[in-house]
Amino acid sequence: MLLKPLRFGLTMAYCPRGPLAVGSIADAIAALRVALRRHRCVALLCDPEVPETDSVLDALRAAGVRRSPVYVQPRRTLLMNPEIGPEVLMASMRKKTRQYIRKAERAGVVTEETDDLERFHRVLRIVGERDRFAVHSLEYFERLRSGLGGRLHVLVARIGDEDVGALMLARMAERAWELYGGWSGTHAGERPFYLLKWRAIQRMRQLGVGRYDMWGLSETADDPLAGVTEFKLGFGGDVVEWIGALETPVTRWLYPVWRLFGRRRLARSA
């Protein structure tokens, strides 16, 4: 649960990809709402890993939870099961994806796990400059590692002495999520990022991960990330769609403050 400051000492709460509810998601959100009242909290925003069904929507409405107009995390994503083994995973891929993985292996692309966040950050900055997206500071990633410890994994692909791709994953029990990463744009013929992603999936399998989340697919064909989506889909897996962002008041009489100011601030930061 992330508490974000608003004006006048107030806060709003954000639960990314949560809560993880064993039973009713509506009951879980209602319980969080009660717990947050002691934190001068105005509103709770969450985007749980729950498919949208009529029964879920009815229960949420009854609990005073509504859809949020704020976009935070992608609704669609691609899930893979590394436990089924590399041969089965390879067989489920698109032909070109298999070919590119083997081509990278023949070309001598090296992949390795590293604790060097500066090395990871250098690659990510190159990707951000090329594709025109903002990149978090090195300090942000250091805080991330401080919070996750050994459950944060960074893998790098290199050709010779040049790092040409990087991928950061978070692991929780039997689940793993891709968080950040990309290809530098060099050595396109060697297809290094195909091999890096494949090796990341295999590394998570070694650690007992049974659900690997590639974190996000575009929702429309004209989305700027449609090309990235096609790349991910080449690895097989199952496309799933979650319910999306939900919000609910915690301190009801202050809820208009969140609607006027908090939403805008969160949308800018996202």
N, C-alpha and C positions, 0 to 999 in steps of 0.2 A: 504494500500500500504506500503510495507516494502522497505526501502532504505538500501542497504548493501554496505559498503565501499570497493572500490578496491584500487589499487595503484595510487599515484600521485593526490590524492584528487578527484578521479572519483568515481562514484557510479553505481550500477545496481539496478533495481527496480523489486520487486517480488510481484505479486498480487495473493495470495492463494485463490483458489476457486472463482476467480473473473476475470473481473468485472461482476457485476450483470446488464446485459443490458436489458432494456425494449424493444429496437428494435434490430438493427443489432449489433452483437458482434464485427464484423470487424470495424464498425464505433466507437464503444465504445473504442476499443483498440487504434485506431488512435487518438482519443481525448486525451486519457491518454498519448500517446507518445508526443503530443504537450505540455501538461502540465508539463511533466518531463524534458523538455529541460533546464529549469532554475536551475536544480539541478545537473548539470554536469554529467548527466546520460548517460551511454553508451548503455544500452540495457534494454528491458522490457521483463520479463518472467511472464506468467500467465497460470493458468489452470482452465478456467471457467467451470461452471456447464452447459455445452451445449452439446447435443448429436452430434455425427458426422454425417453429411449429405453432399451430393455432393454440394448443394447450399451454405452451410456454408463454406466448404473448398474452393470453387471458390471465394467467397467474401473475405476470409482471404488472399488468394494468391494475389488477386488484390490489397489488402491494404498493401502488403509487409510483411505479417505475415506468419511465417513458423513453422512447427513442431520443437520442441526442442528434442535433444537426451538425455537431462537430465531428469531423473525420480525424481519427487518430491512427488506429492500426488498420491494415488491410483486412477486408472481410473474407476474401478468397485466398486460399493457400493450397500448397501441395504437400501431402503427407506421404512418407515412405516408411517401410518396415525393414530396417537393416537385418533383422533376425532371420529373414527368409534365406539369407546366404547370397554370396556374390554371383554365383552362376544364375540363380533365379532372377536376381536384380538385373543382371546384364541382359538376360533374355527378354525382360519386360521393357527394355529401353527401345527408343527409335534406332534404326540401323545406323544413321549418321552419328548419333551420340556414341554408340559403341565404337565406331570407326575412329572417331576423334580421340577417345580415351586411349585406344591402342596406338594411335599415331603419336600422341604425346609421350607415351612410354617409350616408343622406338626412338623418338627424337632426343631422349635423354633428359626430359623435364624432371627435375627433382622436387619433391614435396617433403616438408618437414614441419614439425610442431615446434613452436618457439615461445619463449617468455618475453621476447624483446618487443615491447609495445611501440617503441619508436620506429622500428623496422616496419611493423604493420601500418603505422600511421603515415609513413612516407608513401607507401603504395596507395593507401586510401585517399590521400590528398591528390595524387596524380589522377586517380579515377574521378574524384569530385571536380577537379578543374576541367577535365575533358568532357564530362557529362553534365556539368553545370549544376551540381547540387552541393549544399552546404555540408561540411564535415565537422564533427565535434572536435574539440581540442584534445590534445594528448592527456591533459588533466582529467577530462571526462572519462576516458578509457582507463586511466589509473584508478579512478574511483570505482568504476565498474569491476575491475579486477579485485579491488579491495573488498567489495561486497560479495562477489561470487567465489573468490579464492580459486581452488582447484577445479571448480565447475565451469570456469571460463577457459576456452581453448582457442588458440590462435594457430592457424596453419598458413604456411607461405609456400608458393611455387617459385622456383628460380630456374634460370637457364644460365649456366656458368656462374658468374658472380652477380648477375642481375636478378633482383626480385621482380617477378612479372605478374604476380597475383597474390591475394591475401584473403583470408576468410576467418571471421570470428564467430564462435558458437557458444551458447550457454546450455548447460546440461543440468537437468533436475530429475533425479531418480531415473525412470526409464524413458524420459523425454529429452529431446535436444532441439534447439531452435537456431537457425542461422540468424545472426544479428546484423553484421556489417561485412562488406567485402567487395571485391571486384577485380577486374583484369586491367593491367596497366595500359594495354593497347599495343604493346610491342610483341614481336614474335608471333604474329597471328597464325602463321602457317603451322606452328607447333601445337596449337590448341591447348595452352597450359591450364586454362581455367576449367576445362572439362576434367582433366586429370585431378586437379586440386579438389574439386567438388566430390569426385568419386572417392578419393582417398579420405576426405572428411567423413563421408558416409561410413566407410569401412572402419575408421578410427572410432566412431561412435558405436559401431557394432561391437568392437573389442571391449568397450566400456559398459556393455549391457543395455544399450539404448534400443528400444523397440518401436519408438515413434520419432521419426526425423522430420522436422518441419522446415520447409524451405522459405517460409515467412513471406508470403505475399505473392499474389497473381493479379494482373490487371483485370478489370471488369469489362472493358470494352476494347474493340479492335483498334480504335484510334488513340488509345492511351499511349503516352510517351514510353511507357515501360512494356509495351506489347512485345517487343523483341526479347526482352529479358524473360518474359513469361514463356515464350516459345522455347527459349533455351532450357528453362527449368522443366517444361513438359517433356522434353526429350529424354529425361531420366526415368519416365514412368511414374508410378505412384498413383495416389488418389486425390482428386480435386475435391476439396470441401469448402463450404461457405458457412461462416459463423453468423450469428444474429446481428453483430455490429454494435456500435457504441450505444450505451444506455445511461440515463442519468436520473437522479432522484434527489429531492431536497433532504437535507439533514436538519438544518434550522429553517423551518418553513417560512417564517416571516422575513428572513434575510435572503431567501432564494432569488428574488428579483436582482439582487446584487450580482449573483453568479451569472444570471442570464444577460445582464448588461455588460459586465466587465470580464468575468472569469472565462467565459466561452471564447471571447476574442483573443485573450491572452494565450489560452491553450492552443487555439487554432494556429496562431503565429508560431508558437514554439514547436508544434508538430510538423 
